[in-house]
Amino acid sequence: MSRSAHPAGPRYADVLPEGHHPAPPADLNALDPRVWSRTVARDAAGTVTVGGLDVKHLAEEFGTPAYFLDEEDFRARCRAWREAFGPDADVFYAGKAFLSRAVVRWLHEEGLNLDVCSGGELSTALAAGMPAERIALHGNNKSLDEITRAVEAGVGRIVVDSFQELVRVAHVAQAAGTRQRVQIRVTVGVEAHTHEFIATAHEDQKFGLPLAGGQAAEAVRRALKLDGLELVGVHSHIGSQIFDTSGFEVAARRVVGLLAEVRDEHGVELPEIDLGGGLGIAYTSDDDPREPHEIAGALRAIVERECAAAGLAVPRLSVEPGRAIVGPTAFTLYEVGTVKELPGLRTYVSVDGGMSDNIRTALYDAEYSVALVSRTSTAPPMLSRVVGKHCESGDIVVRDAFLPADLAPGDLIAVPATGAYCRSMASNYNHALRPPVVAVGDGTARAIVRRETEEDLLRLDVG
């Protein structure tokens, strides 16, 4: 039985009642390398460093809360994914995880493609110099303006999500005098073991066209007849924070079955298959994600086996890791404001951020780790709940954690694995100022997304 809400949602694990907690770690000062980015360590004085810079100096320069992104780790993960899949496959970084112009340049330099799902993400990609042919545009309700901008820019593919969108894209492409490369997003009826809100391949949800009932096959038929479209393949995405490939095996079998149906009915073998992303990362020491080369080998074997059984040539494979690249490369640094003990229950540790910089705990009941990083401590562990400063009782950053009993206001604590979906989903709730993203590497640090100011907020308020 799980000690708290399972990250895949209540349907996937029994939940122990409140008050049941794991044993504290043997060493509160230890930093699990599975959870922290690759250059994070403690120096001789006990202060945590990243990229050779200690967090106390970083806090003095950039303030708190702030996201610190390990550029060396980010680039190494890009290379690991690209090398795992090789030159005959495509790795599309999912920009929704976290996107900035600096990140786009890193992706370009490391040879990855980019998946975007809004006009803003597309503008960021193009402004940073990502070649349009290496961009894919997703989304279940792309506006006419977004489609037009994508077609005119020459994006490499648009992933089509509905019958109406097929017509829109074809119309825009014809008006531009071009044929737009597209994939059909299909829902394959596989419910990955993930939270209900991030499971995306069962039929009863907003994304894609279901295989069941023939809608996906009908979309393929229509796409092949529209002059403005070049149908290059099908796309499937089964969820997020997935730790095994069994769901991908079922999804690939069903997608390859659709490719065989297209061949038999239309005499066309579509050349691409995109199995999406969703591979999980370690938020706590209990998580055990697979390495890119393991994932690549498993997915290739699955697709090759299914294609052989169907008598199809193996299509070009694409994947879309976002969280698996950027998630582990960043941590959020906070300053402790108050420490409030509730005898017999737990101690509430309030920090200078909260749900405005990390909504995932409130939204998904996500689990995180946390550590005292401005010093070491020999104090005994205390059961803690790290909370933010917002006017919500659900403003929780880390639901259950052990921190040293001598934790005090002014200490710095850090939450690792916050590179994905934290800054991207950050808000101005209570008129909070969204934190900066600071890239750290080779002994230097620079803000790649600056901290918001009150002037930024007032500039949008036209009075």
N, C-alpha and C positions, 0 to 999 in steps of 0.2 A: 504493500500500500504506500501511496505517496504521502509525503509530509505536508504538502500544500497543493494548491491547484496545479494540475498537470499542464505543462506548456501547450499540449495538444488539446486542451479543453476537457471538461468533466466527463465526456463520453469515453475517454481513453484511459482513465485511471481512477481507482478508488481514492478518496481523499480522506485523510485522517482529520479528526476534529481539531479545532483551534487548541493550541497548547502543546501539541506533539511536534517536537522539533528534533533535528539531527544533533548528534554530538558535536561539540565545537571542534575546530581543527586543532591538530597537535601544536601547530606553530602559527600564531596570528600574524607573524611578520613575513611568512613565506608568500611568494608570488607564484601561483601555478602557471607555468609557461603555456599550458593549453588555453588559458583564458586571457592572458595579457599579450600584448604585441611583442615582437621578437627582440626589440632593443631595450625593453623595460627591465630594470634591475634596481637593486639597492646599493648605494655607495657605502663607503667605509663608515660614514656618519649615520647610516640608517635611513637616509632620505632616498626616495624613489627617483630614478632618473629615466628619461626616455631620449634616445638619440644622443646620449651623453650629457644631457641638460637636466638639472634637478628641478623638481616640481615647485620648490619654494621660490626659486628665481623666476620660473615660468609664471607663477601666480603673481609675483610682483610686477612683471612686465605686461601680462595680458589680462590680469584679473581673473575672478571666478564668478560664476561658473564658466567653464570653457572646455571645448573639445580639443584634445591634442591628438593629432593624426600622425602616425609613424610612417613617413614617406618610404623609408627603406623596406618596411614590411609590406606596404601596399604594392610597391613595384615588384617585390619578390613573389607575391601571390599572383599578380598578373602574369608573370613569366611562368609560374608553375602551372597555371591553367592553360596558357597557350601551348606550352611544351607537352603537357599531358595529352592534349587532343590533336596536336600536330598540324601540318600545313593543309591537310585535306578535310579539315573541319573548321568551324567558325565559333569563336567565343565572343559573345555579346555581353558586355558589362551592363547590368540593369541599372540605369541612371536613377531610378526612383529610390534606390537605397541611399545614395548621397551623390550629389552632382555639384560641381563647381568648375570654373574654367581651368583651374590648375589640375583638377582630377582628369578632365578631358584631355589635357595635354599629356599627362602621364600615360593615359590609356593609349593615345596615339603613338607615343614613343615606344611603348611596350608591345605594340602590335595587336591590340584588342579592338574589336568593334564596339558599337554603343547602341543600346536599346533605350529609346525615349518614349514617353507616353503623354506628352502635352506640348503645346506651343512654346511654353517657357523652357522646357528641357531641350527642345529642338533649337531654340535660339541660343541657349548656352553652348550647345554642342558646336553649332556653326560659328559662333563668335570666337570660340577657342581654337578653331582650325581643324576640327575633325572632318575628314573628307566625307561628303554627303553620301557617297556610295557605300560607306561603312556604317551607316546609320539605319536603324529600323524604327519605324513608328508604330507603337501599340496604342490601345485604348478602346473602350467599349462604346464611346460616343464622341468620336473625333468631330470637331466642328468643320464646317466647310472651309473656313480660313486656315485651320491647321492642315487639312488635307491639301489645300492649294499651295501653301508654303512648302510643304514636304515634296510635292510633285515638282514644283518649280525649282526647288533646291537640288532635286535629283537624288533623293534618298534611295538607298539600295533596295528597300522593301517596305511595304506597308502591310501590317498584319490586319486583315479584314475580320470584323467581328459580327457582322449582320448582313442580311440581304440588302437593306437600304444602303449600307456603306459600300457594298459592291458597286451599286449604281452611282453613288456620289464620286467614288474614286475614278471610275471609268469616265464619267462626264468631265471631271477636272482634267484628267490625262488627255482626253480627246481634244478639249479646248486648248491645251498646251501643245498639241501636236506631238504627243509622245505616247508610249506604252509603259505603264507603271508596273513594276514587278511587285507581286502581292503573294502573300500566303493566307490561307484560310485558318482561322483559329477554331479548333474543334474542342468540344468537351467530351471526354471519353468515358465518363461514368466511374472514374476512379476517385475515391475520397481518401486523400492522403491523411496520415495520422498527424493532423495539425489542428490549430484552433479553427472553429467554424468560420470565423470571419476571414481567414486566409487560406481556406481550402477552395480550390478553384476549378476542379474538374468533375464534380458531381453535377447532374443536370439542372438542379433547381438553384441556379445562381445567374448573375448578370453577364458572365463572360462567355463568348464563343457560341458556336452552333453545335448542338448535340449530335453525336453519331446515331443515337437511338432515335428512331422515327424517320431517319433519312434526311434531316435538315442539312447536315454537313455535306452529304453526297449531292443534294440539290444545289448547295452553294457552289460546289466545284463545277457542276454542269453549267450554271449561269456564268461563272467566271470565265470558263473556256469559250463562251459565245460572245463576250463583250470585247469589242475591238480595242478599247483603251487599256486593257489589262493583259499582263503576262503572268499567268499563274505558275509559280515556281515550286510550290510545296504546301505543306500543312504544318500547323503549329499546335502544340499541346503543352499546357502547364497545369500541374496537378496540385500545387500548393506550396507552402513555405515551411522552413525550419524542419526539413525532412532528413533523417539520418540513415536511411537505407534505400536501396534501389528496387525493392520489390514492386512498389507502385509504378515505377517507370517501366518495369517489365510488362505489366498488364497494359499500360498506356501505349507502349511501343507496338505491342501485338495488335491492338485495335486500330492504331493509326496506320500501320503497315497493311492491315486488312482493307482500310479505305483506299490506300494506294493501289492495291490489287484490283479493287472494284473499279477504280478509275481507269486502269489499264484495260480491263476486260470490256468496259462499257464504251470508252472513248478512244481506245488505242493510244493512250498517252501515259508514259511513265514520268511522274513528277520527280524532279531532280533533288528536292530538298526536304528534310524533315527537321523540325525544331522541337526539342523535348523540354524547352523552357528552363527554369532554374529551380530555386526553392531549396537547395542543399543547405543543411543546417550548420551552425557554428557552436562553439562551446561558450555558453554564458556562465556556467558554473563548472566545477570540477567533475560533476556527475555526467556531463555531456561528452559524447565521444564521436565527433564528426569524422568522416572518412577523408582521406587525402585526395587531391585532384587526380593523381594517376590511377588510384583505385576506382574513382568514379568514372573516369574516361574509359578505362578498360571494361568496366561492367556495362556501361551504356553502349559501347561499340559492340560488345559480344551480343547483347540483347538485340540490337538492330540487325546485325549480320545474320543472326540465327533466324529471326522472323522473316527477313527478306529471302533467305535461302528457302525457307519453307513455302513461301508464296511465289517463288520463281521470279523474284524481282532483282534488278541491279540495286546495289546498296546506294541509297541517296547520300548526298552530302549532309553531314550531321551538324546541327547548331545547338548550343546551350547558352544559358543566360544567367551566370552567377553574378549576383550583386552583393548580397549580404555576405556570401562566402569569401568575397574579396575584401570588401571594406570593413565589414563588421568587426573582425578581430583587431584591426589596425589602430583603433582609437579608444581613448578612455575619456570620461568626463571628470573634471577636477572641481571639487566643491570645497567651500569653507564651512566648518561647523559653526552654527549660530547659537543653538541652545541644546542642552542635554537634559531630558526630562524623564526621571525614573518613575515608573508606576509599579510599586512594590507587588511582587507576586505575579506580575504580568511580563513586562518588558520595559526597555528604555527607548524613548523616542529621541532620535537624533535628527534635529532640523538643520537643513542646509540652505544655502542661498540660491538654489534653483528649485527644480521639482518637475511637475507634469508639463510645464511649458517647454522644457528642454528634453524630457523623456516621457512621452505619453504611453509607452508600451506597457508598463506595469498596470496602469489604470485600464487600458483598453483591452489588453490580451491576458492580463494576469501573468505577465512575463516575469521570469526569475533572473536575477542578476547577482553578481558577486560584488564585494566592496572591501576596501582595505584602508587602514591608516597609512598615509604615504609621506607625511612630513617628518616622521620620526619612527623609531621602533618603540616597542613597549614590552615590559615584562609583567604587566598587570594581568589579572585573570580575565577570561572572556566574559562579556555580558551580552545577553540576547538583546538585539537591537532591531528597531525598524527605522530605516532612513526615510525621512519624509521631507517634502518641500515646504515652501512658504506661501502656497496659494490657499485661497478660501474654499477648500474642498477637503472633506475628510478622506476622500479617495486619492489625495495627492501623495502617493507613495512612490518612492524611487526603488528601494529594496525592501521587500516585505519582511523577510526574516534573515538576519545575519548576525554573526558574532563579531564584535569589535572590542578593543581593550577597555577595561572598566575605568581607566584613568582618562578616557577621551574627554576633551574639554573644548569650550568655545575657542575658535581661532585655529584649531587643528585642521589640516587638509586631509580629506578622504577622497578616494577616486573609485569610480565604477567602470570596470573594463568592458570591452566588447560593445561599445556604444557608437561604432562607426556607421552602422546601418539604421535607418529609420528613426534616428533621434533628431539630428538637425533637420532632416527632410520633413519631419512631422512636427517640428517645433512651432509654437504659437506665441501670441502676445497676450495670452489670458492674464487678466488683472493688469494689463498693460506692461507685462514683463518685457524686458529687452532680450531678444534672442542672442545666445552666446556666440562668440567667434569660433571659427575653426582654425586651428593653428597647426601648420605642417612643421614637423620636427625631423631633422636629419643632418648627419655629419656635423653635429655640434652647433647647428644654427636653428632658429625658429622664426617663422614668419606667418602672419595671419593671411590665410587664403580666402577667408570670408570674415569680414570685420564684425566686431560687436555692434549691435544696433544702439542707437542713441535715442534719447527722448525727442531730439529734433527730427529723427526719422519718423517717429510716431506722429508728431504734430504736423509734419509735412503732408501726410496723407489726409489729415483731418481738415477739410476745407471750410469748416465753421458754418 
